[in-house]
Amino acid sequence: MNRVIFIDDEPSIRHALSQTLELADYNVQCFANASLALEVIDETFGGVIISDINMPGMDGIRFLKEALKRDQELQVILLTGHGDISTAVDAMRIGAYDFLEKPFSTEHLLEVVRRAADKRQLHLENRSLRQELAAQSGPGPRLLGNTPQIIQLRRILTHIKDTPADVLVYGETGSGKELVARFLHDHSVRHEKPFVAINCGAIPESMMESELFGHESGAFTGANKKRIGKIAYANGGTLFLDEIESMPMALQIKLLRVLEERKVEPLGSNQAIDLNIRIIAATKTDLKALGDTGEFRPDLYYRLNVVKVDIPALRERKDDILLLFKSFTRAASLRYGFDVPELSLSLQQQLLAHDWPGNVRELRNFAERYTLMGEEAAIHEIEPLAQQEMGLSFTERVEQLEFTLLCDALKRHHGRLKEVQMELALPRKSLYDKMKKYGLDKQDFKHTQAILSENV
């Protein structure tokens, strides 16, 4: 939020004011012409705009009107001479943040710019939050979690969902790469068009070219009829290429051409098909390292890596484990017609202590088994807590004790927070903060049937 765009047709004024702002750690971009400045301003601009009013060509008032068409919440400060006060007041009615009458002090300028920058940042944060809430509450897949890592991931995806840029998703096995791809598609302007997923590691190399690019009848032995390839079928929508590192080198060259030209040519055809498509590629390996060893084309890596999204491993966001586990058991209970199983304190501790090498997929599969088998599943699936405690730090052991005390009190008082607060002598805010930290919900300590009916 330290960006400033400054527009003035006088070179000496541009030089002096930009120096003042740069000394205050602002990144200043100067323009002698308001029309040129408009070309770099849109609704994502994260900074403040300062413009003189009296300029040849497009003056400051006209510039203000045009800028606010791009985003009504842009913060524009106008510079005015003594005779332009009435004009500046009119500009405030139009939507200018403030105006400065020449001459003005450095301190006053910096204070106005600081306040305008704070207001712009607040607007952008609120907009991002509204978009994230809309995505999470609307139809389509949801990305559950309250840890900083997953909140940041949701913000990034919400920000880029409607852009045409290709995306490279990195994450360990089971971390949710296809879920991220579906989230991007289902919450984007492409959601009514096809979402086509291909696992590059699961298709035999001999079939992959035809599968991706399609073919004409008679293109090769056995091609008895025309086939629409996955790339063309996804036109208008999203093509998801999982395990992109498994794609044969010869096909990597053809895919690179598709990415660059936005056209695809089926086998046996001389007619290219124009594409309006977003490609999301996913990998669990370091493609750049594979490129350095000749196992993956570096040019394809750089072309795919326009936007890179990293999915955190489950062990890196352990505060989300109980929230996810409860969501999975509730979903499984509805699917199988079972009551939501009670979760013992011992098992909750083991869930938090386990490293989950299979990530969210492993947790979801275990939640389904636990729903069906109860504690019998836990005995065989989760490493005993006593064995894992040996590797825990002092802080981790304190957190486990804190978690146990909270759960015990919540269970005794059936989720009644006022009584828990009194027993543990905790201020209300501290109790709420700790429950949020450990993913505890007072409803989970009431009757199981109530939890089920609440989520139907």
N, C-alpha and C positions, 0 to 999 in steps of 0.2 A: 504493500500500500504506500510505497514511497515514490510512486511515479507522479510526475507533473508534466503536462503538456502546456507549453507557453506559446501564445500566438501574438505577434506584434510586428508591424511592418518596419519598425525602426531598428536597425542593426545594433546601435549602441545600447538601446534599452533591453533588447534580447540578451546581449552579452552581460550587462550589469545584473539583471534580475536572475539570469540562470546561474551566475557565479554565487549570488546570495543564497539561492536554494540549494546548490550543490554543496556549499559549505555547511549547510544544515542537514546533509546526508540524503537529499532528494535526488532521484534520477530524473534529470530534466531533458525533455525533447522539445526543441524550438522549431517554430514554423513562422515564416514571413507571410504566409498566405493561409487564410482560414479554410479554403477549399481543400488544400493538401492535408490539413490536420483532420478533416472529417474522414479521410480515407483510412485512418488508423484507429478510429474510435468506434466501438460497438458496445453491446450490453455487457461484455466481459471485462471492459477496461477497469482496472483496479487502481484508480488514482484520482487526481484533481486536475481540472482544466482551468487555465488562466488565459483570458483573452482581452485585448484592447477593444474598445468600442469603435473608435474612428479609424477605419482602415480602408484602403481602396479595394474595389471589387466587392467581396462579401464582407460586410461590416460585422461587428460583434453581436448585434441584435439578431441579424439573420442567421449567423452562425449558431447562436444559442437555440433558436427555433429548430434548426436542422439537427443539431446534436441531441436535443430532447426527443426528437422523433426516433432516434436509435435506442434511447433509454431515458425514460422520464426521471430516473433517479440519479443521473449524472450530476456531479457537483461542479458547477461552472462559476468561476469568480471573474467579474468584469472590472477592467480598469477604465476609469473615466476622468476627464478633465473637469474643471470647475463648472463650466457651462453645460455639462451633460448630466447633471444630477437628476433632472426630471426623467431623462431617458433611462438612466440607471434604475430609478424607482420603478418605471414601467417594466424593465427587465426582471426585477424581482417578482413582479406579478406574473410574468410569463413562466418563471421557474428557476431563475439564477439563484445560486446559493448566497452570494453577497456581492458587493461592489466596493472597490477601493478608490477613493478620490486622490488624484495626484496633487502634490507629492505625499507619499505615505512613508511611515517609518518601517525599518526592517523588522522590528519586533511585532508591529501590527500585522504586517504581511505574513510572517511565519505563524502567528497565532491563528489567523483566519485559515491559512492553508492546513494547519494541523487539525483544526475542528472539522474542516470540510473532508479531510482524509479519513478521520474517525467515522464521520457520518456515512461516507461511501463504503467503508469496510463493514459497518453494521448492516447497510442495505444488502450487500453481497452475501454476508453470512446468513441473514434472514431468508434471502431468496434461495440460497443453497439448502437451508433447512426445510423450507416449504416444498422444494422439489423432492428432497429425500423422503419427507413424510408422505408426499403424494405417491411416490414410487412404492413405498413400503405398505401403504394402505390400499393401493389399487390392485387390480387383478394381476396374475402372473407370479413368478417365483419371488420369494423374499429371502434376504440375507440376514439371518438372525444373529444377534450379538450386541453387546454393549461395551466391549473393550475398545480402546482408542484405535487399535489396528483395523477392526471391522467397521467402525464408524468412518474412518478415513477411506477405506475401500468403497463404502457406499457413496461417499461424497464424490470420489473420483468417477465412479461409474455413472452417477446421476449427471455429472458435469459433461461427460463425453457421449452419453447415450444417443443423442440425436445428430452427432457429427458423422460425416462420411468416412472418417479416418479408420484405417485398418488397425486392429488391436492384437498385441501379443500378450497372452496370459501365461504367467509362470506360477507353478504351484506343485507341491509334492503330490504323489499318488493319493487320491481320496480327499483332497483338500477342497474340491468343489469347482473345478475349472469349467465344466459344462454348465453348472448352475450359474456361474458368472456370465458365461456367453448367453444363456437363455434370459438372464436378467437384463442384459444390454438390449437384446432383441425385443423382448416382450414389453419393455417399458419405453421403447423408442418409436419414432414415426414409422418404422418398418414393421410394426407388430402384426399388421394384417397380411403381410407377405410371408413367403415360406422361410422357415428356419431349417436348414439342412445340415445335419451333423455327420461327419465321416471320421472314423478312427483309422488314421493312416497306418497304424501298426497291425490292424486286423484284416486288411484287404491284401490278398496275394498280389505280388508285384506285377504279374502277368495281366491282372484284371484292372489294376488301378487307373491306368491311362484312360481306358474306355469308361470306367466308372466316373471319373472326374470330368472328362472332356466330351464324352458321348461319341457316337460314330454314325456314319451313314450306312445304309444297306449295301453289303458287298465290300465294305472297307477292308475286311480281312476275312480269312477263312473262318466260317462259323457265324459271321455277322449277317444273319438272314433278314434282319429288319432294322430300321432306324432306331437309335436309342438316344434319348435326351440325357446328357451328362448332368451330374450333380451341380456343376457350376452354373450351367444354363438354367437348371430347374430352380436354383436359388435366386434367380434374377429378380431384383426389386427388394429382396430380403437379405438374409444373412447366411453365409457359409461358414460353418465351424469345422476347422481342421484340427482334430485332437492328435496328440503324439506326432506333431509335424516333423520331429527329428527322424521319424521312421520313413519319411518319403524318399524314394529312390532319387539319386542325383539327377538322372535324366529328366524326371518329372519336375524337379525343383526348377530347372531351367524354363520349362514350359509355364509353370506357375508364376515365375517371376515376370514373364512376358504378359500374362493375364493381368497381374497386378499393375504393371506399368501402362498397358494400353487400354485396360478395361474392355477387352474383347476376348472372345473364346472361339476357337475354330475346331469343330468336331473332326474326328479322324475320317479321312476320305472326303472331306468337304473343302471347297475353296471359298466358302462364304463365311466370314466372321460374324459373330453375334455380338452386338453392343451390350454392355453390361452396366447395370446400376446395382451394385452389390457391395456389401461390407463383408470383409473377410476377417474372422477372428481365429487366430492360430493359438494352440496351447501346447505347452511343453513342460516336462518335469526336469529337463536337463539344461545346461548352460549352452545355448546355441552359439554364442560367440566363441567359447572354448572349442566347440566342435568345428567351427569355421577355421580356427587357427590350425587344427590338425587335419583339415581337408575332408572332414566327414559331413560338413554342411556348407552350403554355398554362402559365403560372407555377404554377397550382394543381396541375396534373398533375406538373410537375417536383418540387414539394415533396412530393407524395404518393408518388412513386416513390423519392425520395431518403431513404427511411427508413434504409437502409444503403447507403453508397457505397463501391465497391471500385475502386481505381485500379490498372491493370496497367502496370508500368514498360515503357518502350520498350526494345528490345534494346540500343540504344546506351548505355542507362543501367545495364546490367548485363553489361558486356563480358566479365567473368570467367566468364560462363556459356556463351559462344559455342562454345568448343571442346567442352565437355561435350555441348551440344545437337547440334552438328554430327556428333560421333561417334555419338551415339544415332541420329540420322537416317540416317547412312550404313549403320549396322548393320541398321536396320529395312529400308532399301531393298535391301540385299544379300540379306536373307532373302526379300524379296518377289520380286525378280527372279532369284534363283538365282545371283548373282554373289559372288565373293570380296569381303571388305571391302577397299576400296581403301586403299593407303598414302597418308598425308597428308604431303606434303613440308613441310620447315621454312619454305620460302618462302611456300607457300600458307597455312600456319598464321598466319604474320605478317600476310598480307593479310586473312585472315578477321578478325583482331583489329583491324586498322586501318580496315576498311570500316565505314561508318555504318549500314548496313542500314535504309534508309528503309521497306522493306516488312516489317521486323521478323522475327519467328520464321517467318512464312509464307515470306518471301523466303529465309531461311536453309534451311528444309526443302526448298523447291523446288530450290535450288542443290545441296544435298546429294544429292538424287535424280539430278540431271543429272551430278554429279561421279561418282556410283557407276556410271552408265551410260557416261560418256564420258571419265572420268579428267581429266588435266591439260588436255585440249582444252577442256573446259567452263570451266575456271578462267581461261584466257586471255581469253575473251570476256565472262565474267560479273563478274569482280572487277577493280576499278580497280587498276592497277599500284601496288605499294607505294612506289616511288620518288616518284610524284606525290603520294601522300598524306603522306609523311614531311615534306613542306614545312610542313604545318600542325600537326605534332606538337610538344608542349611538351618541355622538357628531361626532365621526369620520365617522359613517355611513351616517349621514345627510350631512356632508361635501362632501362625495363621491357622494351622490345623486345629490347635487347641481353641482358638477364638471361634472358629467355625463350629466346633463341637458344642461349646457352651451356648452359642446362639441357637443351634438346632434343638438342644435339650430344652431350653427355656421356651422356645416356640411350640414345641411338642407338648410340654406340660400345660401350657396355657391355651392350647388349641388355636394358635395364631393371633391371640388378642395382644396387640402391640403395647397397649398401655400397661398391662400387667407384666409383660416382658421387660419393658422399660424400667418399671419400679424394681423388679427383682434384680436386674443387672446394674441398677443405678447408672443408667446411660441417658444422656440427653437425647431428646427425640431425633434431632438431626443426625447425631452419631449413630443411633440405631438404624435409621433409614439408610445412611451411607454404607454401613457395614453389611446390611442385607443386600443392597445393590451390588456391593463388591463380590459377595459370595453367591449371587444369583438366587437368593432366598425370597420366596413369596409366601406371605402369611396364609394364602388360600391353600397352599400345599400341606398345611398342618391341620386342616379341618378334615371332615369326613371325605373319603375318596370319591364317593358317589357325587358329592357336591362339585368336586373338581371336574368330573366327567360331564355333568349337565351344564356346567359353566362354559365348556368349550365345544359343545355340540353345535 
